[in-house]
Amino acid sequence: MSKKKIIISPVTRLSGLLSMELIVEDKQVIEANASCTMFRGFEYIMRDRHVTDAVYMTQRVCGICSTVHGAAASYLLDKLYDNDISENAQYIRNVMLAADFLQNHIRHFYFFGLPDFVIMPNQPPFINQNCYDCRLNDSDNHRVASHYFDAVAVSEKCHQILALFGGKAPHQHSFVHGGVSVAPTADKINKALSLIRDIRTFIEGCLMPDTELIAHCYNDYYDIGITPGRFLSFGLFRFGNKNHELLWRGGVKAGSQFRNEANLDYIKEDITKAWYYRPKWSNEDTPAPYKPGAYTWNKAVLYDGLHYEGGPIVRMIINGFYSGGTSTMDRIVARSIETKLIAELIEKWLKIIKIGDAPIARKKDLAASEGISITDAMRGPLLHAVKLNGEQVDKFDIITPTSWNFSPKDEKENRGPAEEALVGTLIPHPDLKYVIPGRIIRSFDPCISCATH
């Protein structure tokens, strides 16, 4: 039979502009190209700025996962200035970071993913929703759909926790190098405790049961959207005076092989299919929007020459909280499990924080002229790296989770995780040509704003 092309452009309900081109033969996807179609240039914007601007500037890479960029930049500056971080500062930092994780995960499940599985009210933005494969009975459907609207208020409460200690949300101003610039008062802590208890009630009473219901009704998605199972995490929630202790460990997992820590020297960016060229006389990538054969602004990111997947599923498997597979539904379920665990951690940490002055102590002089910081973000591994000229940025590099998950093909034509998950997918009916790929794509929680930084 002849091959057909399906173009989903844009893929809706996510951050940034993503198009997906699928080649279908005999109702099966035989090729996929993930095209990130916006260019943002934050690595160029950072040049010649004072290095301490990194905390504020890099958060503007994204509005939904901004705090983790501030965290990565703060860790980087702590290393460059050899700061010592107090225990109280670490608990407050992690409360802010975790609160931003919560709003992201709750929004992903209800705002980004749920309309793929549930019939929503026939009103904006759900006019003429494709309900060809919606399987919940009327009672369950009505209840779960109502939680969509409840999630608006709950995700707002997550941002309120962040704003209590960060001054604002998104793009907080308190999680900075040297510690935290907002004093932890009894009033702030008590307000945050009240908020997290409300959030936990929603997670345990709505999110977890809703996840279980979706997973049961759509259990065939445990066999759809499967990736090769190469996992990479930098770990999450740093403690210790030098940010050297991790609550959730990182690692590199491929099949039965596991390495406790990623070797950063093995990470390379490949621009074969990306709209950049690299002059022979320079190691600097230059935008090339008309480059033949390229189809995305996202560079391929490789570890030891191979594509790796990141995200909640990776953290949950590596840390022993989940033992499932690598499918669409596994990614959804693992993210909900992580949401519950993070909410529990926030309440625990809030009870440990000591009331007092703002826990911040900065050293004035640089101890290094270049550095790398790593952490996991909502969607997977995040890396910030800098080379300085004095205290001015000479070069700034960012490698984000969606850069890993939505990598284009490399020079050997190997696909990135999202592309690989789509290939082999059966589309049995024309009305499902957007539905099934959409469910697979959104299970990665793509953030194209971050990928095209």
Buried (B, 14 or more C-beta within 10 A) or exposed (E): EEEBEBEBEBBEBBBBBBBBBBBBEEBEBBBBBBBBBBEBEBBEBBEEBEBBBBBBBBBBBBEBBBBBBBBBBBBBBBBBBEBBBBBBBBBBBBBBBBBBBBBBBBBBBBBBBBBBBBBBEEEEEBEEBBBEBBBBEEEBBEBBBEBBEBBEEBBEBBBBBBBBBBBEBBBBBBBBBBBBBBBBEEEBBEBBBEBBBBBBEBBEEBBBBBBEBBBEBBEEBBEBBBBBBBBBBBBBBBBEBBBEEBBBBBBBBBEEEEBEBBEEEBBEBBBBBBBBEEEEEEEEBEBBEEBEEBBBBBBBBBBBEBBBBBBBBBBBBBBEBBEBBBBBBBBBBBBBBBBBBBBBBBBEBBEEBEEEEBBBEBBEEBEEBEBBBBBBBBBBBBBBBBEBEEBEBBBBBBBBBBBBBBBBBBEEEBBBBBBBBBBEBEBEEEEBBBBBBBBBBBBBBBBBBBBBB
